[in-house]
Amino acid sequence: MGLILEYNWELFILIELLSIGALILFGIFRYFFNKPRLSIMFIFFFLFMVILEGLLGLYVYHQTGEISTFQIVITVFIIYAFTFGIFDFIRLDRWMRRKIGTLRGVELLSDKDYKIIERNNNPKYIAKKYRKSSYIHLFIFVTVQAILWIIGTESIAEIKMYLSDFSWIEKGVAKESPYPNDVTFGISIIWGIVFIADFIYSWSYTLFPK
């Protein structure tokens, strides 16, 4: 078991490569060999790899007793895989079927697919979709930050103090912040900037639909 701790990053990269390989095989069997049922097996294998990543992160945390960059990276990958990743994958699948169907001279899209494509070109629908994604991102961001603050502080009073005075952001030191260590502090600051940019971008489709 000590080898897992020693080579945890290597194992994570290996699992990621196997996951990517599963998605590539899914595409080959689905789009070129026209074996949709067989291709589903590779999706299940991909999901198994994602779960394996989670178990790896939990094991490392259990052995070390601290949250590190390793656990945070795995958490980000898992959150993406089960949230935005699902929609991105569905959109990519539809795009691949359209392109490969054109190259092969066969129809791989259904009437439902064409209706979805037409709907996705509707500015009102796009604005609504991005509003929903911004709400999801907001929920995830607030939830994760709340957990980190609870871990990094000792009382509700201390949390209220940090909420009333954000000077700790300018100081840039984890000891002066509500975060448990430098890693979570640094990543949270970067995530906060990304969150603000994403939130503005998502709502731009509502404010400026054209």
Secondary structure, DSSP 8 states (H G I E B T S, - for coil): -HHHHHTHHHHHHHHHHHHHHHHHHHHIIIIIS--HHHHHHHHHHHHHHHHHHHHHHHHHHHHH-S--HHHHHHHHHHHHHHTHHHHHHHHHHHHHHHHHHHHHTS----HHHHHHHHHHT-HHHHHHHHHHHHHHHHHHHHHHHHHHHHHH-S-HHHHHHHHH-THHHHHT-GGGSSSSSHHHHHHHHHHHHHHHHHHHHHHHHHHS--
